[in-house]
Amino acid sequence: LGVGIVGVSAGDLISEAVWNAIRHGKARHVLIDVTPTTPATIRITVQDDGATDETDHDARTGLGTQMLEEVTLEWSRTYTSSGTTLVALLPTA
């Protein structure tokens, strides 16, 4: 990712996603994947095995949601019976 705003943003976003998985979902396992998708973007995927309650999560707009809105090109969060998956697309330039 290199040094600079992209690296800081990606690191902060990953830290917040992991913290939320543990704090809100009581996740025991979190898988993080950072993949370049084009020369100008990276995709961050955070999957956890925490308990999910979609209505509870969507009712809140905390620091993580604000961060996603400010630093990503697009993002999504999917809830399933086996956990939550967050996918965020960040610009690298």
Number of C-alpha atoms within 10 A of each C-alpha: 14 8 7 9 13 18 13 13 17 23 13 14 22 21 13 16 23 20 16 17 25 18 11 15 18 15 20 11 13 18 11 15 11 16 13 15 13 10 9 10 17 20 20 20 20 21 23 25 20 23 19 21 15 13 8 9 13 10 8 10 9 9 12 18 15 10 14 20 13 11 18 19 12 14 17 11 14 12 17 13 10 12 19 22 20 17 19 22 22 22 18 17 8
